[in-house]
Amino acid sequence: MPKNSVDVHVGNRLKLRRTMVGMSQDRLGQMVGLTFQQIQKYEKGANRIGASRLYQFATLLSVPPAYFFEGLEGQPVTSRDGRQLAAAVPADSPTASFTREDVELLRAFHGLGQQALRRRIIDLVWAMNDGPNADLVAPPAEDDAA
């Protein structure tokens, strides 16, 4: 049976968050009474995560349960009878394509306690973003920069 795209996405989000908080598969498994191999299966989308288990992961990883579904907006899904169901909302979430480097940067940035320093780093990155694709991205409006 092929992997379900929603299960793969949820598994990727589990792996992303687990990595962001610096937790091993073995440690997460121990915390919920599973082997690291089962955590691997969840992260690869080979096994579906039940609602109660997903809620456990959300609690242990300090995210709302909806975190695991972020980025699915706008993605079509397949019904049990194999029909493709149209997406209800357009997809535009950049988090679905995060790399390990993105996660490392986010972890380091998240660790900064001083809001003023965080703001200066954001301004610096936007100032450095004058490469060939600079016209494709723009800094958020001041109202969004909270």
C-alpha distance (Angstrom), angle and dihedral (degrees) to the residues before:
residue distance angle dihedral
M1 . . .
P2 3.84 . .
K3 3.79 120.4 .
N4 3.77 116.9 -93.8
S5 3.83 111.3 -117.6
V6 3.81 91.6 -135.6
D7 3.81 91.3 52.7
V8 3.81 89.9 49.5
H9 3.81 91.3 49.7
V10 3.82 93.6 47.8
G11 3.81 89.5 47.6
N12 3.81 91.2 50.7
R13 3.81 90.1 50.8
L14 3.82 90.1 49.4
K15 3.80 90.1 52.4
L16 3.81 92.1 45.4
R17 3.80 93.6 52.4
R18 3.80 94.0 41.8
T19 3.80 89.1 52.0
M20 3.80 92.5 45.5
V21 3.79 91.5 56.9
G22 3.81 91.5 44.3
M23 3.81 96.8 -117.0
S24 3.81 124.1 147.5
Q25 3.79 123.7 -131.7
D26 3.78 88.1 -116.8
R27 3.81 93.1 54.3
L28 3.81 93.6 47.3
G29 3.79 89.5 48.2
Q30 3.80 91.9 50.9
M31 3.80 90.6 51.0
V32 3.82 92.1 57.0
G33 3.81 99.4 31.3
L34 3.81 98.3 -103.9
T35 3.79 136.0 118.4
F36 3.79 121.2 -108.0
Q37 3.80 86.8 -114.4
Q38 3.81 89.9 62.7
I39 3.81 90.1 49.3
Q40 3.83 87.7 51.5
K41 3.79 90.6 52.6
Y42 3.80 90.6 50.4
E43 3.80 91.9 48.1
K44 3.80 92.6 50.2
G45 3.79 92.4 47.3
A46 3.80 91.6 -118.6
N47 3.82 90.2 123.1
R48 3.80 125.7 37.5
I49 3.81 117.3 -121.8
G50 3.81 113.4 -130.3
A51 3.79 120.5 -132.6
S52 3.81 95.9 -107.7
R53 3.81 91.9 48.0
L54 3.80 90.9 47.6
Y55 3.80 88.8 52.0
Q56 3.83 89.3 51.7
F57 3.80 90.5 51.9
A58 3.80 91.5 47.9
T59 3.80 90.8 51.5
L60 3.81 94.6 46.4
L61 3.81 92.9 45.4
S62 3.83 94.2 43.9
V63 3.79 97.9 -121.3
P64 3.80 132.2 117.1
P65 3.81 113.7 -102.6
A66 3.82 89.0 -112.5
Y67 3.83 88.0 66.7
F68 3.80 89.7 79.7
F69 3.80 91.3 58.9
E70 3.82 98.0 45.4
G71 3.77 110.3 121.8
L72 3.79 94.0 29.8
E73 3.78 91.2 94.8
G74 3.76 108.4 119.3
Q75 3.81 95.3 14.4
P76 3.80 115.1 128.2
V77 3.80 117.0 -126.5
T78 3.77 133.3 -152.7
S79 3.80 119.9 -121.3
R80 3.81 122.0 -136.0
D81 3.79 90.4 -97.9
G82 3.81 91.1 54.8
R83 3.80 98.9 -103.6
Q84 3.80 117.0 141.3
L85 3.81 110.4 -121.6
A86 3.79 116.7 -150.5
A87 3.78 119.7 -116.4
A88 3.79 117.9 -106.5
V89 3.82 98.8 -153.5
P90 3.82 131.4 36.7
A91 3.80 114.8 -106.0
D92 3.80 118.0 -123.3
S93 3.80 105.8 139.8
P94 3.82 112.9 132.8
T95 3.81 93.2 -163.3
A96 3.79 93.3 81.0
S97 3.80 90.2 71.7
F98 3.83 99.9 45.2
T99 3.78 114.6 144.6
R100 3.80 127.0 -150.7
E101 3.82 87.2 -101.2
D102 3.82 90.4 54.9
V103 3.80 90.1 51.6
E104 3.80 91.9 48.6
L105 3.80 91.0 51.6
L106 3.81 91.7 47.9
R107 3.80 92.2 49.6
A108 3.80 91.9 50.6
F109 3.81 92.5 45.4
H110 3.80 92.5 46.7
G111 3.81 88.8 55.2
L112 3.80 92.7 61.0
G113 3.78 108.8 102.2
Q114 3.79 100.6 -169.0
Q115 3.81 113.0 86.6
A116 3.82 92.2 -159.7
L117 3.81 91.2 54.6
R118 3.80 91.1 48.3
R119 3.82 89.9 51.8
R120 3.84 91.5 49.8
I121 3.82 91.0 51.0
I122 3.80 90.9 50.8
D123 3.81 90.2 49.7
L124 3.82 90.3 48.3
V125 3.80 93.0 51.6
W126 3.81 91.4 49.1
A127 3.82 89.8 48.6
M128 3.81 90.0 51.6
N129 3.80 91.4 49.4
D130 3.78 95.9 91.3
G131 3.81 96.9 114.8
P132 3.80 128.0 120.7
N133 3.82 93.0 -68.8
A134 3.80 96.7 45.1
D135 3.79 91.1 113.3
L136 3.82 90.2 58.3
V137 3.81 94.4 61.7
A138 3.74 130.1 40.5
P139 3.78 131.5 -174.3
P140 3.79 115.1 -99.7
A141 3.78 118.3 -95.9
E142 3.80 114.6 -93.4
D143 3.81 89.1 -104.5
D144 3.83 89.8 59.4
A145 3.80 94.6 47.0
A146 3.81 95.0 80.5
